[in-house]
Amino acid sequence: MATLKMPNPARQLSMPVVAVILGALLIAGSLLWQQQRSQSPVSLSDRMAPMPVSAEIEAKYGVRISMVALIADNGLLDLRYTVIDPDKASLMTDSIESLPTIIAGNGLVLDQRGAAHRHGQRLEAGTTYYLLYTNIRNSLRSGDRVVVRVGDLTLNDVPVR
């Protein structure tokens, strides 16, 4: 006696469901890729915007902030500062708590907590040093403007290169 095998409805439905899910993922990925490509690139004038200067930061901390730039596939921010007065600059560099913080336009604060930092280094006038910050959630892009806070002083409208 032959038994009739009934088709499994779950198996029949699984192929179309998988096809729909894969199609939706393909469309979503394509739209996301197009959106990222359609964002206008940063203009040369934005990338070459002059760095603001803070006479107050220079007088109190003996440093001039010279650059904030995205590096490492936009995952890190490189903050450069030039030492004007090594004795005053040591006030800023001697502890993690006194290092500059970067404040994004959305209010996100990037700081050195948890970062490796060499304490007690001998600073030299005229030398440029750097600090690295994690670009949390890729919150900053080239062309953005940030605030650099050193102690209780701020340097506003700093371009991100």
Stockholm file with secondary structure:
# STOCKHOLM 1.0

chainA/1-161         MATLKMPNPARQLSMPVVAVILGALLIAGSLLWQQQRSQSPVSLSDRMAPMPVSAEIEAKYGVRISMVALIADNGLLDLRYTVIDPDKASLMTDSIESLPTIIAGNGLVLDQRGAAHRHGQRLEAGTTYYLLYTNIRNSLRSGDRVVVRVGDLTLNDVPVR
#=GR chainA/1-161 SS CCCCCCCCHHHHHHHHHHHHHHHHHHHHHHHHHHHHHHSCCCCHHHHTCCCCCCHHHHHHHCEEEEEEEEETTTTEEEEEEEESCHHHHHHHHSSGGGSCEEECTTSCEECCTTSCCCTTCCCCTTCEEEEEEECGGGCCCTTCEEEEEETTEEEEEEEBC
#=GC SS_cons         CCCCCCCCHHHHHHHHHHHHHHHHHHHHHHHHHHHHHHSCCCCHHHHTCCCCCCHHHHHHHCEEEEEEEEETTTTEEEEEEEESCHHHHHHHHSSGGGSCEEECTTSCEECCTTSCCCTTCCCCTTCEEEEEEECGGGCCCTTCEEEEEETTEEEEEEEBC
//
